[in-house]
Amino acid sequence: MTFISHRGNLSGPCPAEENSISYIEAALRRGFNVELDLRTLHGKLFLGHDTPDYEVTFNWLYEHSSWLFIHCKNYEAIKFISETRIFNWFCHQNDTFGLVSNGMVWYSDLASKPNKNCILPLLTQQQIKEYPKEWLRAAGGICSDYIQDISS
């Protein structure tokens, strides 16, 4: 099972820190993979959910590429990331699933049992409590703001 910190969160949302390089690196040091939000503007790379908050270099992304799941937030980011063929990346809007470049499925249909190729984005403690435990174990990965609690 792959445990993925959502935007660097470990024990709950922290909007002021999410997607910042230091916050992501702290989650990586704890042994978690990290889902981050990436956009490209004017040839530069930025982390940030709704806005380009933190400029990041290609080298930083490359150094951490084995542990990142990159959520491309605009077409320019998709184009840039897909051309490299190095990173695990995906994009989606309001879909119940999105295909990750490594062949896994970013799967948010909480009404259907996942399989080992699915990553569940369980973002709330309530969803984690209500989701059948055998379904959690069936997934290939879980992404959450509460990943530290789930992985214990």
C-alpha positions as CSV (number, residue, x, y, z in Angstrom):
1,M,0.0,0.0,0.0
2,T,1.3,3.4,-0.9
3,F,0.5,6.1,1.7
4,I,0.3,9.6,0.1
5,S,0.3,12.9,1.9
6,H,-2.2,15.3,0.3
7,R,-0.3,18.5,-0.4
8,G,2.1,17.7,2.5
9,N,-0.5,17.3,5.1
10,L,0.0,14.6,7.7
11,S,-2.6,15.1,10.5
12,G,-5.2,17.4,8.9
13,P,-5.5,20.3,6.4
14,C,-3.2,23.3,6.8
15,P,-3.9,25.6,4.0
16,A,-1.2,28.1,4.9
17,E,1.5,25.4,4.4
18,E,0.0,23.1,1.8
19,N,2.1,22.7,-1.3
20,S,5.1,24.6,0.1
21,I,8.4,23.0,-0.5
22,S,9.4,22.8,3.2
23,Y,6.0,21.3,4.1
24,I,6.3,18.7,1.3
25,E,9.9,17.9,2.3
26,A,8.8,17.3,5.9
27,A,6.2,14.7,4.7
28,L,8.8,13.1,2.5
29,R,11.3,12.8,5.4
30,R,8.5,11.0,7.4
31,G,8.5,8.4,4.6
32,F,5.3,9.4,2.8
33,N,4.7,10.0,-0.9
34,V,3.2,13.3,-1.6
35,E,0.4,14.5,-4.0
36,L,1.1,18.1,-5.0
37,D,-0.5,20.7,-7.3
38,L,1.6,22.0,-10.2
39,R,1.0,24.6,-12.7
40,T,3.2,26.2,-15.3
41,L,3.0,29.9,-16.1
42,H,5.3,31.8,-18.5
43,G,7.7,28.9,-18.6
44,K,8.0,28.7,-14.8
45,L,6.8,25.9,-12.5
46,F,4.7,26.7,-9.4
47,L,3.1,24.7,-6.6
48,G,-0.3,25.8,-5.3
49,H,-3.8,24.5,-5.3
50,D,-5.8,27.5,-6.7
51,T,-3.0,29.9,-7.4
52,P,0.8,29.7,-8.3
53,D,2.1,30.1,-4.7
54,Y,5.5,28.6,-4.7
55,E,8.0,28.6,-7.5
56,V,9.8,25.3,-7.9
57,T,12.6,24.1,-10.1
58,F,12.6,21.1,-12.4
59,N,15.6,19.8,-10.5
60,W,13.6,19.8,-7.2
61,L,10.8,17.9,-8.9
62,Y,13.3,15.5,-10.4
63,E,15.1,14.8,-7.1
64,H,11.8,13.8,-5.5
65,S,10.2,12.3,-8.5
66,S,10.0,8.7,-7.1
67,W,7.8,9.9,-4.2
68,L,5.6,12.5,-5.9
69,F,2.1,12.3,-7.5
70,I,1.8,15.5,-9.5
71,H,-1.7,16.9,-10.0
72,C,-1.4,19.1,-13.1
73,K,-3.6,22.1,-12.6
74,N,-3.3,23.6,-16.1
75,Y,-2.7,22.5,-19.7
76,E,0.8,24.0,-19.7
77,A,1.7,21.8,-16.7
78,I,0.3,18.7,-18.4
79,K,2.3,19.5,-21.6
80,F,5.5,20.0,-19.7
81,I,5.2,17.0,-17.3
82,S,4.0,14.6,-20.0
83,E,6.9,15.4,-22.3
84,T,9.5,14.5,-19.6
85,R,8.1,10.9,-19.1
86,I,9.7,10.9,-15.7
87,F,7.0,11.8,-13.2
88,N,3.8,10.2,-11.8
89,W,1.2,12.7,-12.8
90,F,-2.6,13.0,-13.4
91,C,-5.2,15.6,-14.0
92,H,-9.0,15.7,-13.4
93,Q,-11.8,18.1,-12.8
94,N,-15.0,16.7,-11.3
95,D,-14.4,13.1,-12.5
96,T,-14.8,10.1,-10.2
97,F,-11.4,8.9,-11.5
98,G,-8.3,10.0,-13.3
99,L,-5.6,7.9,-14.8
100,V,-2.1,8.3,-13.3
101,S,0.8,8.2,-15.7
102,N,2.1,5.1,-13.9
103,G,-1.1,3.2,-14.7
104,M,-2.8,3.6,-11.4
105,V,-6.3,5.1,-11.1
106,W,-6.9,8.1,-8.9
107,Y,-10.3,6.8,-7.8
108,S,-12.8,8.9,-5.8
109,D,-15.9,6.7,-6.2
110,L,-16.4,5.8,-2.6
111,A,-19.5,3.7,-3.5
112,S,-17.5,1.1,-5.3
113,K,-14.8,-1.3,-4.1
114,P,-11.3,-0.4,-5.4
115,N,-8.6,-2.8,-6.4
116,K,-4.8,-2.8,-6.1
117,N,-4.5,-0.4,-9.1
118,C,-6.6,2.3,-7.4
119,I,-5.5,5.2,-5.2
120,L,-8.2,6.4,-2.9
121,P,-8.2,10.1,-2.2
122,L,-9.8,10.0,1.3
123,L,-9.5,13.5,2.5
124,T,-11.6,13.6,5.6
125,Q,-11.5,11.7,8.9
126,Q,-15.2,11.0,8.6
127,Q,-14.7,9.3,5.2
128,I,-11.9,7.2,6.6
129,K,-14.1,6.0,9.5
130,E,-17.0,5.2,7.3
131,Y,-15.2,3.5,4.5
132,P,-15.2,-0.3,4.8
133,K,-11.8,-1.4,6.1
134,E,-11.6,-4.3,3.7
135,W,-12.0,-1.8,0.9
136,L,-9.1,0.3,2.2
137,R,-6.9,-2.8,2.3
138,A,-7.9,-3.6,-1.3
139,A,-6.6,-0.3,-2.6
140,G,-3.1,0.2,-3.9
141,G,-2.8,3.5,-2.3
142,I,-4.5,6.1,-0.1
143,C,-4.1,9.9,-0.3
144,S,-5.3,11.9,2.6
145,D,-4.7,15.0,4.7
146,Y,-4.7,12.5,7.7
147,I,-2.2,10.0,6.2
148,Q,-0.2,9.8,9.4
149,D,-3.2,8.5,11.2
150,I,-4.2,6.1,8.5
151,S,-0.7,4.6,8.1
152,S,-0.3,3.8,11.9
